[in-house]
Amino acid sequence: MVEQSVEASFELPVRVYIEDTDAGGIVFHAKYLHYMERARTEWVRSCGVGLRAGLAENISYVVQRLSIHYSVAAKLDDELLVTAEPVAFGRVWMDFRQRVSRAADRKLLCDGEVRVACVSLDTGRPRRLPDNMQELLARNVQPPETTNRMSQE
């Protein structure tokens, strides 16, 4: 079994502000997407990959696919922990597993799977992930386990 790099374990603390909530102090559902976006961005930054440099090279990233499950509502002034874990990647995309938990008790509030695609900034068309991003993902994504029939017999 291959161990994942320490870089793959990323957690971003976030505080819920009034701007994140409805009139009842409950976090608006779309705000969780903002928290997840920040966590993915900060994971990349913490690994030494600058996104601004990518913009200068005509590189941008867009959410291509998203699946999210809400379990428990976050509330005004809660301290949250938002994770970003890369789980797979291809030539032009990367998949992340993400969780939002309440910091006080680690209660899972929502979790999601996000596919982010690399595109050319000027055309919006898919383009190959830059080498530095592919190298980062290769260090942090555990390869799928292969089944060896001989070892199971």
N, C-alpha and C positions, 0 to 999 in steps of 0.2 A: 504494500500500500504506500502511496506517495503522500507525504505530509504537505499541507498547504503552508505557504509562506505566512509570516506574521503580518505582512502587508494586507493579506486577504481579510483579516479580522479588523474591521473598522467600525467605530461607534462614534456618533456625533451627538453631543448633548444639545438639546433645544428647549427653550422656555416657551410656553404658550402665552401669547400676548392678546390683548383685547381685539386687535385687528384680525386675529385668527378665528374668532368666535362669532356665533350668532348672538341674538339678544339674550339668550338664556345662558350664555357662557360656555356653550358646547362648541368644540372645534368643527368648523365647516369641512365637509368631506374632501373638498379639493385641496385644502391646506396640507393634508397628508402627502399629496403629490409634491408639493413644494418642499416639505421636509426631506422626502426621499431624493429629490433632485439635488438638494444641498449636500446630503450625505454622499451621493455618488461623486459629485464635484470635489468635495473635500477629500474623499479617498484618493482620487486621481492626483490632486495637489499634494497630499501627504506622501505620495510615492515619487514625487519629483517631476511629474509631467505637467508642464505649463499649458493651460488652455489658450491663453492669449497668443502664445507663439503659434498654435494651431490655426487661429484665425488669420494670422499673417501669412500662413501657408495655404489659405483657401480651404481649411478644414473646419467642419462643424459637426455636431452630433445632435440627433433628433430621436425622440422616443418613437419607436416603430410599433411596439406591442406592449400592452399593459394588462395585468390581471391583479386585482386587489380585493382583499377580504377584510371587512371591518368587523371587529369583535366587540370592542368596548370603546366608548367615547372618551376622548381627552377633554379636559376642562381648563378654563381660564386659570393661569398661573401654575399649571402642572409643569414639572420638569420631565422631559422625555429623553429617551435614548433612541437614536435612529441608526440602524445598521445598513451597510452596503457591502455585499459579498458577491464578487464575480464568480459565476458558476459555469459559464461556457462562453466560447467565442468562435467566430468564423472569420472569413476574409474581410467582411464589411460590417459585422455586428458583434455585440457583446451582450450577454445576459447577466442580470443581477438578481439575487434574492435579497429582499429588504424587509425589515421589521421595524415597527415603531412600538416601543414599550414605555410604560410609566417608570421613571427612574426609582421612585420610592420603594416599589415592591416588585419590579421587573414584570409586571402584568402586561401581557401582549395585548396591544390595542388594535393593531392592524398589521397585515403582512401582504407582500406583493412580489410579483415577478415582473421585471422590466427588461425589454429588449431595446437597446440603443443602437442605432445605425449611424455609420460614418457617411457623411455626404459632402459634396463640394459646395462651398458657401455660395458661389456665384450661380450655380445651376440647380442645386438641390438634388442632384443625381447621386446615387450611391458611389462610393469610392473606397478603395482599400484602406483599412486601418493603418495609420502611420507605424513605422517600425518600432518606435519607442512604446507605443500603446500595445502592440502585439507582444513585445518582449515582457512588458509588465503583466499582461494577462497570462502569458505562458508560465511565468513564475508563480502565479497566484491561483490558477484554475486547476483543480484536481482532474486529471484525465479520467474518462469513464472507465469503470472496472470492466475488464474483459473476462469472459467466462472461458475457462480452460477445462474442457470435458475430461481430459486425462487426470487432472488433479482432483476431480470430484468423485472419481470412481474408486 
